[in-house]
Amino acid sequence: MSTFNRRHVLAGLAGTGFAPLATAQPGALEKAARAEGRVTSVGMPDDWANWRATWADLQRLYGLAHVDTDMSSAEQIAKMEAERANASIDLGDVGFEFGAIAKARGLTRAYKPSTWAQVPDWAKDADGHWALAYTGTIAFAVNKRLLKDVPRSWKALFAAQPRVLIGAVGRAAQANATVLAAAHALGGSEVQLQPALQAFAQLAKARKLLSTDPSPALMERAEAEVFVMWDFNALSYRDKLPNAADYEVLIPSDGSITSGYTTLLNKHSKRPNAGDLTREFIFGDAGQLNLARGNARPIRVEHLALPDDLKKKLLPAAQYAAARALKPALWTEEVKKLPRAWQRDVLGA
């Protein structure tokens, strides 16, 4: 049995009665990936969902050097499409709705990791072109020092009109999901974003809306009073701040959206085995726990024994009562219209 299979596939399946897929061929995969020697990613920076630990593990265990260029989901797909046969990247990590888009454009390669059966059907492509490795729910990170009355709902947020930073709508899955989460809370849906667009337009008119992507540095400088982002990013960024006590992270009580991120294996990659091995590792126990240490909820969480310290890092389950899962079949089409609608109805209002 190979080192890869013994340490990372079977370890993740102990006691489950589940056998690794024969198609995974982990021994041959490890050998081929080692020969390729490195993996190049986009949209998987060290500080996002603790990718740092996974890259370090892949280097230590399999000798894979790594480099990443941070990009939004749309930018990742555009780069893969522009390069095609001259591919410089092996894989990326994009929002839920972008997986089907990339597959439809013929940019992805299918690979089902050995734990495939433990990934819920709603979270994966039947052919193996994409699968969510972790989920996130849109949250508020509120600067309590600047806002004495913490908004705990979208309605309270829009009524108070503090400075709000939401990222680049139309380009980033996180910012797109922010619009959908607000629409959900205000009575809209994947195909009815107007309530959210109208509310954000009022913030924009008051010059209280910031479209810069959130970061720990911006939070430390208090560029906004409320930062809206995935729960795992909000918690991770806060943990890095010298003024962490200034911020409270919460899920808005009147509604939010739970989505996730999927790796995309570049069909034109010159290092396909390194890409496949990376996906295999991410969906094994070690990779899933690395994501949990980055405050992300692993997609195989029901099959993991989370240590107490990781359980304590997550927000209370009760806060997610009004959150609902993204409906990708509807959203994949609607999100294509969002950049123009945002420019017209919010920024151009």
Beta strands, then each sheet from edge to edge (+ up, - down):
strand 1: 38-42
strand 2: 65-69
strand 3: 91-95
strand 4: 132-143
strand 5: 164-165
strand 6: 209-210
strand 7: 226-230
strand 8: 247-250
strand 9: 256-265
strand 10: 297-298
strand 11: 323-325
sheet 1: 2+ 1+ 3+ 9- 4+ 7- 5- 6-
sheet 2: 2+ 1+ 3+ 9- 11-
sheet 3: 2+ 1+ 3+ 9- 4+ 8-
sheet 4: 2+ 1+ 3+ 9- 4+ 10-
end
